[in-house]
Amino acid sequence: MNSALILIVVAAAVLVVAVWWSRKQAVEHRRKQLEDARAEARRWTERLGGQVLNLVGTNEAAKQALADASERHGAAISQLDQADSAEKCRLTTETAMEGLYYVRAARTAMDMDPGPDLPDLTGRHGAGRVTEHREVEVDGKQQVASPTPTERTPHYYPGGRVAGRPVPEGWYSEPWWKTALVAGAWGVGTFMLADALFSGMDGVPDAAYAEGAPDAFGGDPGFDGGEVGDPGMDDPGFDDFDLGGFDF
């Protein structure tokens, strides 16, 4: 009887030690991952900071691109200060790398060597790129997209997904994607503008803007000829979307 009790106690002790050791190893692994990710994020953030401090724009496109790069640098610093997980550190790295894409754009706009290639940003490859000069009129305003910086297209975007939709790499007359970036959803006007700019353009995936407006809202909003906010629409929250400053 005593032997059986001793065996039970020993087995329980071994189990407790094994659980403690497993948890200790897991904590140590997470700590190491966090340290490595933080160091990587800091490296990219400092690299961006050095570029922002040492470059001065000589034309409107370069100045705008450097202003965007500086904004990303400030965001990366803030994110790094608050990062308490490896995933948050990786998001900081992504922010800093995006800033470096703006630096490359500024250097290109000033006819300088853009420097070494950068790792792809999340969603950038699938977003495509502007391959031709295109000008459209939306809500009485001229909107322009170009593969290169011009006096009329000083706003650069490195390409990626904004609120779930692709925005191709290119130069634009206005940063129209920021409405969806801030709101977290595409308004009807923003979608219609993107559709007009990119449909049928070489370099932009056909599926990105060929499917029509319903996908901009994650499903069929139930258009049946009614107005926005019509109770007959399938999406009860549709009338809460920001229309992006365009009146349709």
Secondary structure, 3 states (H helix, E strand, C coil): CHHHHHHHHHHHHHHHHHHHHHHHHHHHHHHHHHHHHHHHHHHHHHHHHHHHHHCCCCCHHHHHHHHHHHHHHHHHHHHHHHCCCHHHHHHHHHHHHHHHHHHHHHHHHCCCCCCCCCCCCCCHHHHCECCCCEEEEECCEEEEEECCCECCECEEECCEEECCEEECEEEECCCCCHHHHHHCCCCHHHHHHHHHHHCCCCCCCHHHHHCCHHHHHCCCCCCCCCCCCCCCCCCCCHHHCCCCCCCC
